[in-house]
Structure formats: C-alpha cells, structure tokens
Amino acid sequence: MDCSHPSGAVLVLEVESKHTHPYAATFADFLVKLRADLRESEESLRAMAEAYKNKKWWQFWIPPYPPRHAR
C-alpha cells in the first residue's frame, strides 16, 4: 500500500524488474478485485472437478481433482 497518499493505493511489485505499478486506486477497490479473483479461482476449481468427473476413458491427461498429493 502507498500510505503517502490519502487514497491508500495498492501497488504491485514486479519481482524481476523491481518496478511498482498501481493495482487498485483504493483499499476498497483492492478488496473488490481480490474477491473477484477468488471467485474466478473457485469457478476454475469447480470446472476442473467437473472435467475430471466427466472425462472419457481415453482422456488420461485430465488430472484428478482434488490432486492426489493434496489429500
């Protein structure tokens, strides 16, 4: 967070270049983006589980869900 500004903008630090750029104008905007990312991730996990459940016998490349090492 950039606490030098009243808005409290949330910045992203690029690890390779060490440069920062704005991610969200306010902390509230950051929370909205975070929730949207979480929702997208949960939808992706549901889609992975559904793909594994409905895969054909020859679709060996579709990994099990949840992954075997996560159990």
N, C-alpha and C positions, 0 to 999 in steps of 0.2 A: 504494500500500500504506500502511496505517496502522501505522507502526512504533512507535507509542506504546503499543500493546497487544501482549502476548506472542503472541497468535494470528496477528498479521500480516494482519488482514482486508484484503481487496481492495475498494476503493471505486470508484464510478463518479461522474465529474464531469459534470453536465449543463451543456453549453456555454451555453445561453441563460440559465438561471437562476443559474448558478454554485453550485448546491447539490450536495452529495455524498450518496450513499446507498450502503449495503452491496451488494456484488455477490456476494461469496463470503466465508465466515467465515474460511477459511484459504487459504494459497497453494496447498496441495494441492487444495482444492475448486475454486479458480480454474483450475488445470490441467485438472481433470476437465471443467469447463464449457467450457473452451477447446477441448478435444479433441472434445466433443460438437458444438460449433458448427462446427468444421472438418469433421466427419463429415457434418453436415447440409448444409453448403455443397457438399461433394463430391458428395453424392447429388443435389442440385439441379442441379449442372452435368451429371451423367450423364443426368438426366431431360431437360434442355434439348437435349443432343446427340441423345438418342433421339427426342424430339419432332420435331427438325429432320429427322432421317433418315427418319422415318415419316410426314411431313406429306403431305397431299394436294396436288395441283397448285393448288387454289384457296385454300389456306391461306397466303397471301402475308405475313401479319402475323407468322408464326413466324420469328424471325431465325436466320441461320446460326450454327452453332456449330462451332468457336470463331469469335467475331466477326471480321469481315474485317480490322478495324484492329488485331487482336491478333496477326496472323500475321507 
